[in-house]
Amino acid sequence: MIIWSSHTANLSGTTAAAEPTLSGTVEADELVAFEDPIAGVAGELQTRVVRVAAGTLDFYYRVRSLSGQALFGVEWRFRNTPTFPPLSTPITTDVDFRLDGLGEVGPASASRSDYLGHLQPMSLLTLYFWFHTGLQPGDTSRFVYVSTNATDFSRYRGFALVGEEPTWGRPRWHATASVFAPGFANPDDQPSRFDPPTGTFPAPSA
């Protein structure tokens, strides 16, 4: 389901048989460890890039080997780049999770927020994925995907995994991971890292 800034969508999962445009060639696939040592939380994040027949890129993630506490939210932040001219070609994000892949639990909803920078509109894009009942220790998530109009990718430290906070303010725990995201591979063309989240998270839809 395509979501734009300030939009939220409920997710139910899909398959390549139902959406043949998801089929493609895996260009990158890595396991990245994450942890919050103070909270005693650790796990692995699988980050994957698939180039589909149209030549654009789909970005996947899956949470594995979670221990310590439950995971309730995921925040994925990446900067806009010259790949997407401001306003005339905004980043498209078609999101859901795969029912025909590994894992047991998919997020219940997703939302998007665009930060309007001073130099380039839509310079920072954030996607939030909510596991409303929680991904419990020992569970693995389904492959969540973001289909985009990107044609280049690189690495960002722009992925945050967060524990439950009753008021959906500052998370009870958080860990960051370096993942693949849209953008040029040249580090001079884009930032290579983001700081961990320190603000508030938008409330998930019911």
Beta strands, then each sheet from edge to edge (+ up, - down):
strand 1: 2-3
strand 2: 8-10
strand 3: 24-36
strand 4: 41-52
strand 5: 57-67
strand 6: 71-79
strand 7: 93-97
strand 8: 109-115
strand 9: 124-135
strand 10: 144-147
strand 11: 153-162
strand 12: 174-182
sheet 1: 1+ 7- 10+ 5- 4+ 3-
sheet 2: 2+ 8- 9+ 6- 11+ 12-
end
